[in-house]
Amino acid sequence: MNIKRPKTIDEYIDLMHQAVYEIDEMRSSLDYDPEQAQQYGPFIDHLDAQVRQIYDDMVAGRYDWGYGEDLPFLPLVVKYGRFIPFQRLLMVINETHKNGLDLG
C-alpha cells in the first residue's frame, strides 16, 4: 500500500474515513477468528475510540493540527503495528497531522 501525504484537507479527511472503515473491518473479522481477537484485543478499542474522535473532530470543524506533535493513537500503532494491516495508513495520517498537507 503506497499512501502519500494528502495535498488537500478533503483528502486528509478521506484518509481518516478510510482508517475508520479499516478498523470496522478489523472488528468484524474478530467475530469469526478467536485467534485474531486475542491479537487485536489489547488495543482495538482504544485505537477505534481515538481514530473516531479525530475523524468526528475533523467533520465538525474542531480538528487542531499537531505542529510537530504525534496523534494520541501513535503509541498503539508503534506497539501493535505488526497486527495492524493498515499501519502505513495510520502512519501517513500521523505524519500529516505533524507536518501538514503535502503542498510541495
QUITAZI-V424532 format. One record per residue. PHI is phi in whole degrees, 0 to 359 (999 if undefined). OMEGA is omega in whole degrees, -180 to 180 (none if undefined). D_CENTER is the distance of its C-alpha to the mean C-alpha in Angstrom with 1 decimal. Layout:
phi,omega,d_center
PHI,OMEGA,D_CENTER
PHI,OMEGA,D_CENTER
This chain:
phi,omega,d_center
999,-180,14.4
258,-178,15.3
253,179,12.7
250,177,14.1
302,-177,13.2
292,-179,13.9
260,-179,17.4
229,177,17.3
296,178,15.5
299,177,15.6
296,179,13.9
295,177,11.1
298,177,11.0
298,177,11.2
297,178,8.1
297,178,6.2
297,177,8.7
297,178,8.2
297,177,4.8
300,178,7.1
300,-179,9.8
298,177,8.6
294,176,8.3
300,178,11.6
296,179,13.1
298,179,12.4
300,-179,14.1
294,178,16.9
289,-180,17.7
294,179,18.3
294,-174,21.3
251,-176,23.0
221,-179,22.4
300,179,23.3
296,177,22.6
294,179,18.9
300,178,19.0
292,180,20.4
290,-173,17.8
274,-175,14.7
310,-175,16.6
296,-173,16.3
226,-170,12.6
298,-179,11.2
295,-180,12.6
292,180,11.3
298,-180,7.6
301,-178,8.3
298,-177,10.3
290,-180,8.3
293,179,5.4
296,178,8.6
297,179,10.6
296,179,8.9
299,179,9.2
300,178,12.6
297,179,13.6
298,-177,13.0
296,-178,15.0
275,180,17.6
79,-179,18.1
255,-176,17.3
289,176,14.4
245,178,15.6
294,-175,14.9
281,-179,14.5
47,176,17.6
99,-180,17.1
259,178,15.1
283,173,11.8
288,-177,9.1
300,-177,10.0
277,-175,7.4
302,178,8.5
302,177,11.6
293,-180,10.2
294,179,8.5
293,-176,11.9
289,-174,13.9
247,-176,12.7
309,-178,11.3
295,179,14.4
261,-176,13.6
253,-178,10.1
296,-179,11.2
251,180,8.1
304,-179,7.7
300,178,9.0
301,-180,6.5
294,178,3.9
293,178,7.4
293,176,8.5
299,179,6.3
296,179,7.7
299,178,10.9
293,177,11.3
300,-178,11.0
287,-168,13.6
250,-180,15.8
86,-179,15.7
290,178,16.0
276,-177,17.8
267,-176,21.2
264,none,23.3
